[in-house]
Amino acid sequence: MAIFETTPPPPGASHPYRMKDLCELTGLPRQVIHFYIQQGLVPEGKKTGRNMAYYEESHVARIKLIRKLQHERFLPLKAIKAMLDEHEETFSPAQRRLMAEVKDRLKGDARPRADRPTTMLAKPLLAAAGVDAKDLAEMVEVGLLVTSEDAHGETLIASDDAWMVENWGQLREAGFTRDLGFSPADLAMFEEAVTTLFKRESEMLATRLSDLRPERLAVMVEASIPIINVFLTRYHETKIRTFFSTLITDAEVPDA
């Protein structure tokens, strides 16, 4: 593993960065970057000696992504590694590059939100949504969201997860109370279903549309999101209504 670098890379090299450069570009100390490499979160650099290695742009992007997931999504390193490993197993390097180019061209609902603070205080959100601390703790326990603390010890959640707390509050208000046995753990089955669905969706996109230009694929992705969302909502509603419409009451059962 690289610790000291003294020889500059040749001009035009594919791995132009030394460890010192990684630290400057990411704002992280070398100890943190080395830890990421040791844990398999970041690949090792191109070694040019026993204690010398050089790194490419993908190393910089990976390190920044890990920090973003840690501090904006509050994901633990174990979860981040599992997610990154799954992406690498599912997609080829060319497909991952294509998806990265598509991300840079997204303009609508699919683009990561950058127009609001990344975190928010949990306490006022819980009060407004009618959700108690016990429910929030259970959401964290089952992996629906992750919390952190600010410098004053106040609980924070990712702003992008606020809708989940609000949604659960609406279910509570609709009558799905703890007294009747309902808890945030019941939402885990929906998370599992959507995660499985998304994995199949992303694999389909990567295998069928990998020959398209990123600009066109980005337009298709943006256009498909509201269409698929309507399908999922209406189909789920249809399933529920069909279930109740086909129930047979005791009065409707013919005599033997």
ZINOR-V958336 format. One record per pair of residues at least 12 apart in sequence whose ideal C-beta (glycine too) atoms are under 10 Angstrom apart, sorted by the first residue. I is the first residue (numbers start at 1). J is the second residue. Records with the same first field share a line. If there is no record, write none. Layout:
I=J ; J
//
This chain:
1=19 ; 34 ; 37 ; 38 ; 44 ; 45 ; 47 ; 50 ; 51 ; 53
2=18 ; 19 ; 22 ; 30 ; 33 ; 34 ; 37 ; 44 ; 45 ; 46 ; 47 ; 48 ; 49 ; 50 ; 51 ; 52 ; 53 ; 54 ; 55
3=19 ; 30 ; 34 ; 50 ; 51 ; 52 ; 53
4=18 ; 19 ; 20 ; 30 ; 49 ; 50 ; 51 ; 52 ; 53
5=17 ; 18 ; 19 ; 20 ; 21 ; 45 ; 48 ; 49 ; 51 ; 52 ; 53 ; 54 ; 55
6=18 ; 49 ; 51 ; 52
7=48 ; 49 ; 52 ; 54
8=54
9=21 ; 46 ; 48 ; 54 ; 55
10=48 ; 54
13=46 ; 48 ; 54 ; 56
14=46 ; 54 ; 56 ; 57 ; 58
15=45 ; 46 ; 47 ; 48 ; 53 ; 54 ; 55 ; 56 ; 57 ; 58 ; 59
16=54 ; 55 ; 56 ; 57
17=45 ; 53 ; 54 ; 55 ; 56 ; 57 ; 59 ; 60
18=45 ; 52 ; 53 ; 54 ; 55
19=33 ; 34 ; 37 ; 45 ; 52 ; 53 ; 54 ; 55 ; 59
21=54 ; 55 ; 59 ; 60
22=42 ; 45 ; 54 ; 55 ; 59 ; 60 ; 63
23=63
25=55 ; 57 ; 59 ; 60 ; 61 ; 63 ; 64
26=59 ; 60 ; 61 ; 62 ; 63 ; 64 ; 66 ; 67
27=63 ; 64 ; 67
28=63 ; 64 ; 66 ; 67
32=63 ; 66 ; 67
33=55 ; 59 ; 63 ; 66
35=77
36=59 ; 62 ; 63 ; 66 ; 67 ; 77 ; 80 ; 81
37=53 ; 55 ; 59 ; 63
39=66 ; 77 ; 78 ; 80 ; 81
40=81 ; 84 ; 85
41=62 ; 63 ; 65 ; 66 ; 77 ; 78 ; 80 ; 81 ; 84 ; 85
42=55 ; 58 ; 59 ; 60 ; 62 ; 63 ; 65 ; 66 ; 84
43=55 ; 56 ; 58 ; 59 ; 62 ; 88
44=59
45=59
46=59
58=93 ; 96 ; 97 ; 100
61=100
62=84
65=80 ; 84
66=80 ; 81 ; 84
67=80
68=80 ; 112 ; 118
69=83 ; 84
70=146 ; 148
71=118 ; 119 ; 148 ; 158
72=112 ; 113 ; 117 ; 118 ; 119 ; 158 ; 159 ; 160
73=118 ; 119 ; 145 ; 146 ; 158 ; 160 ; 161
74=118 ; 119 ; 140 ; 145 ; 146 ; 147 ; 148 ; 156 ; 157 ; 158 ; 161
75=143 ; 145 ; 146 ; 158
76=143 ; 146
79=143 ; 146
86=199
87=99 ; 202
90=199 ; 202 ; 203 ; 206 ; 207
91=202 ; 203 ; 205 ; 206 ; 207 ; 210
92=206 ; 207 ; 210
94=206 ; 210
95=202 ; 203 ; 205 ; 206 ; 207 ; 209 ; 210
96=206
97=214
98=205 ; 206 ; 209 ; 210 ; 211 ; 212 ; 213 ; 214 ; 217
99=202 ; 205 ; 206 ; 210 ; 214 ; 217 ; 221
100=214
101=213 ; 214 ; 215 ; 217 ; 218
102=205 ; 209 ; 212 ; 213 ; 214 ; 215 ; 216 ; 217 ; 218 ; 219 ; 220 ; 221 ; 222
103=214 ; 218 ; 221
104=214 ; 218
105=213 ; 214 ; 215 ; 216 ; 217 ; 218 ; 219 ; 221 ; 222
106=214 ; 217 ; 218 ; 219 ; 221 ; 222 ; 225
107=218 ; 219 ; 222
108=218 ; 219 ; 221 ; 222 ; 223 ; 225 ; 226
109=221 ; 222 ; 225 ; 226 ; 229
110=218 ; 221 ; 222 ; 223 ; 224 ; 225
111=218 ; 221 ; 222
112=160
113=159 ; 160
116=159 ; 160 ; 162
117=158 ; 159
118=156 ; 158 ; 159 ; 160
119=147 ; 148 ; 150 ; 156 ; 157 ; 158 ; 159 ; 160 ; 161 ; 162
120=156 ; 157 ; 158 ; 159 ; 160 ; 161 ; 162 ; 165
121=150 ; 152 ; 154 ; 155 ; 156 ; 157
122=136 ; 145 ; 147 ; 148 ; 149 ; 154 ; 155 ; 156 ; 157 ; 161 ; 162 ; 165
123=136 ; 154 ; 155 ; 156
125=155 ; 157 ; 159 ; 161 ; 162 ; 165 ; 166 ; 169
126=155 ; 157 ; 165 ; 166 ; 169
127=169
128=162 ; 165 ; 166 ; 169
129=162 ; 163 ; 164 ; 165 ; 166 ; 167 ; 168 ; 169 ; 170 ; 172 ; 173
130=165 ; 166 ; 168 ; 169 ; 170 ; 172 ; 173
131=164 ; 165 ; 166 ; 167 ; 168 ; 169 ; 170 ; 171 ; 172 ; 173 ; 184
132=169 ; 172 ; 178
133=155
134=178 ; 183 ; 184
135=165 ; 168 ; 169 ; 172 ; 178 ; 182 ; 183 ; 184
136=155 ; 157 ; 165 ; 168 ; 184
137=155 ; 184
138=168 ; 178 ; 183 ; 184 ; 185 ; 186 ; 187 ; 188
139=157 ; 161 ; 164 ; 165 ; 168 ; 183 ; 184 ; 185 ; 187 ; 188
140=155 ; 157 ; 184
141=183 ; 184 ; 185
142=183 ; 184 ; 185 ; 186 ; 187 ; 188 ; 191
143=188 ; 191
144=161 ; 164 ; 165 ; 168 ; 184 ; 185 ; 187 ; 188 ; 190 ; 191
145=157 ; 158 ; 160 ; 161 ; 162 ; 164 ; 165 ; 184
146=158 ; 161
147=161
164=184 ; 187 ; 191
165=184
167=187
168=182 ; 183 ; 184 ; 186 ; 187
171=184 ; 186 ; 187
172=184
190=236
194=232
197=228 ; 232
201=224 ; 228
205=217 ; 220 ; 221 ; 224
209=221
//
